Amino acid sequence: MTMDPLFDFTGKVALVTGGSRGLGREMVLALAERGADCVIASRKIEVCEAVADEVRALGRRALAVSAHCGRWDDIDRLVEAAYGEFGTIDIAINNAGMGPYSPSHEVTEALFDSVLNLNFKGPFRLASQVANRMAQGDGGTIINISSTVTQRAFPGVVPYGGAKSAINHMTVSLAREYGPKVRVNAIIPGAFLTDIANAWTDEAREVQPVALGRPGNPEEIVTAVLMLASPASSYTSGALLQVDGGPR
């Protein structure tokens, strides 16, 4: 592909949690296609390695890391592995997450802790540790993946919504704390046709109550990621960018 100078990531290193499938895989491949070496992290090493092979086939370097992204020890090991392999992280994307439905009165303490760990505790650890290193070095950019549940009421996902709302606050706060060398932004995605859509009704896979009237295709997350990751967006930090098909 002919590189657009606005989106040329040659020589950059991107780390993506939850990078083995769905939106995370789209992000990894989009960055690799434009020159970035990539660190792919999720719990299952074999699926991380499969995406790493796709990155290598594009002529880029790749590192697959098995990590539970809700555990600080695993996050610390992931960060050390990335810096050990590449010497830097220029772009970090907090994408790993889960949003199980459960009536609030049925939420167990174990489920509550699990949801908050993966959707907030782990992302906080990754963002804070990488931001600190970026600030001490040549800078960089962090992108947190939030959710439309932070924008309106959805029943049965209170722990998830709370965690993602914390991600929004974290994004703005870390942008202030680690700027100007580090930019921190968030993407608020709506309903996308990733593997989670397999559990939806046929109608939901075709129609959504948003301005564009439909769910998003996974590749439609790419331009938002490239924009926020690019040095061309050097005056954008602390932003919460909605990629959700428009208002309901």
Backbone torsions as a table, in degrees:
resi	resn	phi	psi	omega
1	MET	NA	145.7	175.1
2	THR	-79.1	123.7	-175.8
3	MET	-72.9	130.6	167.1
4	ASP	-81.0	126.7	-176.7
5	PRO	-59.1	-22.0	177.0
6	LEU	-72.9	-23.6	-175.8
7	PHE	-129.1	46.2	177.1
8	ASP	-102.7	111.3	-177.3
9	PHE	-107.5	22.2	178.8
10	THR	-56.5	129.3	-179.8
11	GLY	85.3	-3.6	178.9
12	LYS	-93.7	156.0	177.4
13	VAL	-118.3	125.7	-179.5
14	ALA	-116.2	132.2	175.3
15	LEU	-111.0	127.9	-179.0
16	VAL	-127.8	117.2	173.2
17	THR	-81.9	151.3	-173.6
18	GLY	61.1	31.2	-172.9
19	GLY	-86.8	5.2	-174.3
20	SER	-92.0	-10.7	-177.5
21	ARG	-158.1	171.2	173.6
22	GLY	57.9	-140.5	-178.3
23	LEU	-62.7	-34.1	179.8
24	GLY	-61.3	-43.9	177.8
25	ARG	-62.5	-41.2	177.7
26	GLU	-59.4	-41.4	179.0
27	MET	-63.7	-47.0	-179.7
28	VAL	-57.6	-50.9	-175.5
29	LEU	-68.0	-36.3	177.8
30	ALA	-63.2	-41.6	179.1
31	LEU	-70.4	-40.9	179.3
32	ALA	-64.9	-39.8	178.3
33	GLU	-60.7	-22.8	-178.9
34	ARG	-108.4	21.2	167.6
35	GLY	108.1	-8.8	-174.7
36	ALA	-80.1	141.0	164.4
37	ASP	-80.6	150.1	-168.3
38	CYS	-132.8	142.9	169.5
39	VAL	-109.9	122.3	-177.2
40	ILE	-111.4	121.6	-176.7
41	ALA	-125.5	133.4	167.5
42	SER	-165.8	-179.7	-174.4
43	ARG	-71.5	-34.3	-174.8
44	LYS	-95.8	109.6	-174.5
45	ILE	-64.1	-32.5	-176.5
46	GLU	-66.4	-36.3	178.6
47	VAL	-76.8	-31.1	172.9
48	CYS	-63.2	-42.9	-179.7
49	GLU	-64.8	-35.5	179.1
50	ALA	-62.4	-43.0	177.7
51	VAL	-70.6	-36.5	176.6
52	ALA	-60.0	-38.4	177.0
53	ASP	-63.9	-36.9	176.8
54	GLU	-64.5	-38.4	178.0
55	VAL	-66.0	-44.1	179.8
56	ARG	-63.6	-34.6	178.1
57	ALA	-64.1	-20.5	176.6
58	LEU	-87.8	1.3	178.4
59	GLY	89.3	13.2	-179.9
60	ARG	-108.6	161.7	174.8
61	ARG	-83.1	151.4	-179.0
62	ALA	-147.7	147.5	175.4
63	LEU	-131.0	123.6	176.0
64	ALA	-98.7	131.7	-178.3
65	VAL	-132.7	126.8	172.8
66	SER	-83.1	119.9	-178.7
67	ALA	-151.8	138.4	168.9
68	HIS	-85.2	109.3	-169.6
69	CYS	-80.4	10.8	172.0
70	GLY	-105.8	3.9	-177.5
71	ARG	-115.7	128.0	-176.4
72	TRP	-62.3	-39.2	179.3
73	ASP	-61.3	-40.4	178.5
74	ASP	-68.5	-39.0	177.3
75	ILE	-62.8	-45.1	179.5
76	ASP	-61.9	-40.1	178.1
77	ARG	-65.7	-38.7	177.6
78	LEU	-62.2	-46.5	-179.6
79	VAL	-62.7	-43.9	179.4
80	GLU	-63.4	-39.7	179.1
81	ALA	-63.3	-42.2	-179.7
82	ALA	-65.0	-46.9	179.2
83	TYR	-68.8	-33.0	177.5
84	GLY	-65.7	-35.8	-178.9
85	GLU	-81.2	-42.9	-171.3
86	PHE	-114.1	-17.0	-179.6
87	GLY	82.1	-5.1	-178.5
88	THR	-163.1	162.7	164.5
89	ILE	-131.6	119.5	-179.9
90	ASP	-96.7	-30.4	-178.0
91	ILE	-134.6	123.0	176.6
92	ALA	-121.1	128.3	-178.6
93	ILE	-120.8	114.0	176.7
94	ASN	-83.7	90.2	-175.3
95	ASN	-109.5	-25.6	-176.8
96	ALA	-60.7	139.0	178.6
97	GLY	-178.2	171.5	175.2
98	MET	-153.1	148.3	-178.6
99	GLY	-136.3	66.9	-177.6
100	PRO	-67.6	143.0	176.2
101	TYR	-85.3	135.5	172.9
102	SER	-160.3	130.4	173.4
103	PRO	-51.9	137.4	-171.2
104	SER	-57.2	-36.4	-177.4
105	HIS	-73.1	-9.3	179.0
106	GLU	-103.7	-1.9	-179.1
107	VAL	-67.8	123.8	176.7
108	THR	-84.7	161.9	177.8
109	GLU	-62.2	-37.5	179.8
110	ALA	-63.9	-42.5	178.4
111	LEU	-66.6	-44.1	179.0
112	PHE	-56.3	-49.1	-179.1
113	ASP	-64.1	-40.5	-178.9
114	SER	-62.8	-43.6	-179.7
115	VAL	-65.7	-45.3	-179.3
116	LEU	-69.4	-34.4	179.5
117	ASN	-62.6	-48.7	-175.5
118	LEU	-75.6	-34.0	-174.0
119	ASN	-93.9	-13.8	178.6
120	PHE	-137.9	-50.4	-175.7
121	LYS	-59.2	-50.8	179.6
122	GLY	-65.3	-49.2	177.5
123	PRO	-57.4	-36.6	176.8
124	PHE	-62.8	-44.3	-179.2
125	ARG	-62.8	-46.1	-179.5
126	LEU	-63.1	-49.9	-176.9
127	ALA	-62.1	-43.3	-176.7
128	SER	-68.5	-41.2	-178.4
129	GLN	-70.8	-42.2	179.8
130	VAL	-70.8	-40.6	178.4
131	ALA	-59.4	-41.1	179.4
132	ASN	-62.1	-43.8	178.7
133	ARG	-67.2	-41.2	178.0
134	MET	-60.1	-43.5	-177.6
135	ALA	-64.7	-31.1	178.8
136	GLN	-82.8	-13.5	-178.5
137	GLY	-111.6	-128.5	-175.1
138	ASP	-95.7	10.9	-180.0
139	GLY	86.0	-172.9	-178.9
140	GLY	165.2	-171.8	-178.2
141	THR	-136.6	141.7	178.9
142	ILE	-121.6	133.5	178.2
143	ILE	-121.7	121.7	177.2
144	ASN	-102.8	137.6	179.0
145	ILE	-98.5	115.6	-178.0
146	SER	-99.4	-144.0	-178.2
147	SER	-163.2	152.5	176.1
148	THR	-67.1	-11.8	176.4
149	VAL	-64.9	-15.9	177.2
150	THR	-80.0	-11.8	-174.4
151	GLN	-101.0	-20.5	-178.7
152	ARG	-156.4	168.4	-173.1
153	ALA	-80.0	126.7	171.9
154	PHE	-125.7	119.5	179.8
155	PRO	-70.9	150.6	173.2
156	GLY	82.8	5.6	-179.9
157	VAL	-135.0	35.7	-174.9
158	VAL	-61.2	-47.5	178.5
159	PRO	-60.2	-41.2	179.1
160	TYR	-64.4	-46.8	178.5
161	GLY	-61.7	-39.0	177.4
162	GLY	-64.2	-42.3	179.7
163	ALA	-65.1	-43.4	-179.6
164	LYS	-69.9	-31.9	173.8
165	SER	-64.8	-36.5	175.6
166	ALA	-65.0	-35.2	175.9
167	ILE	-60.6	-42.6	178.2
168	ASN	-60.4	-45.9	178.6
169	HIS	-63.4	-43.7	179.3
170	MET	-58.4	-41.2	-178.7
171	THR	-58.5	-49.8	-178.1
172	VAL	-67.2	-41.0	-177.4
173	SER	-68.6	-44.2	179.8
174	LEU	-68.2	-31.9	176.0
175	ALA	-59.2	-40.4	178.5
176	ARG	-73.9	-39.1	-174.3
177	GLU	-70.2	-38.5	-173.0
178	TYR	-109.9	1.5	172.5
179	GLY	-72.0	160.4	9.9
180	PRO	-91.7	-6.8	-174.4
181	LYS	-77.7	-21.5	-178.1
182	VAL	-117.7	128.1	174.4
183	ARG	-102.4	134.5	179.7
184	VAL	-127.6	122.8	-179.3
185	ASN	-135.8	166.8	178.0
186	ALA	-131.7	147.5	170.5
187	ILE	-108.3	133.1	177.7
188	ILE	-108.6	93.1	-177.8
189	PRO	-83.6	151.2	173.6
190	GLY	-94.0	-144.8	-178.6
191	ALA	-80.0	120.4	179.3
192	PHE	-119.5	149.2	-177.9
193	LEU	-84.5	63.7	171.5
194	THR	-92.7	-168.3	-177.8
195	ASP	-62.8	-23.6	178.8
196	ILE	-66.6	-22.2	179.9
197	ALA	-70.1	-11.3	177.4
198	ASN	-62.2	-24.4	-179.9
199	ALA	-88.8	-4.0	-178.9
200	TRP	-80.9	165.5	172.5
201	THR	-72.7	161.1	177.5
202	ASP	-58.2	-39.8	-179.3
203	GLU	-63.6	-42.8	-178.6
204	ALA	-64.4	-29.6	177.8
205	ARG	-74.8	-12.6	179.7
206	GLU	-108.8	-35.5	-171.2
207	VAL	-130.4	136.6	173.4
208	GLN	-133.5	148.4	-176.8
209	PRO	-80.8	57.8	179.4
210	VAL	-126.4	171.8	-175.6
211	ALA	-57.7	-37.9	-179.7
212	LEU	-84.0	-8.7	169.9
213	GLY	77.2	7.6	-174.6
214	ARG	-151.3	164.1	171.5
215	PRO	-75.1	165.5	179.7
216	GLY	-86.9	150.3	169.7
217	ASN	-86.8	143.8	-173.8
218	PRO	-51.2	-38.0	-177.8
219	GLU	-67.6	-12.8	-178.8
220	GLU	-78.7	-1.7	173.6
221	ILE	-84.4	-18.6	-166.9
222	VAL	-61.6	-48.1	-174.1
223	THR	-63.5	-34.2	177.3
224	ALA	-65.0	-42.4	179.0
225	VAL	-64.5	-46.5	-178.7
226	LEU	-62.3	-40.4	179.6
227	MET	-62.2	-49.2	-177.5
228	LEU	-70.6	-29.5	179.8
229	ALA	-78.2	-25.1	-173.0
230	SER	-74.4	141.8	171.7
231	PRO	-60.4	-17.5	178.4
232	ALA	-65.6	-19.1	176.8
233	SER	-98.9	38.7	-171.7
234	SER	-65.1	-13.0	178.0
235	TYR	-106.9	19.4	178.9
236	THR	-115.6	113.9	176.5
237	SER	-152.4	143.8	-176.9
238	GLY	75.7	17.2	-177.9
239	ALA	-89.5	147.3	175.4
240	LEU	-116.4	100.3	-171.9
241	LEU	-96.9	117.0	179.3
242	GLN	-84.1	126.8	174.7
243	VAL	-127.5	77.6	-165.2
244	ASP	-137.7	15.1	179.8
245	GLY	81.7	3.2	177.1
246	GLY	96.7	176.0	-174.2
247	PRO	-67.9	152.6	175.6
248	ARG	-81.9	NA	NA
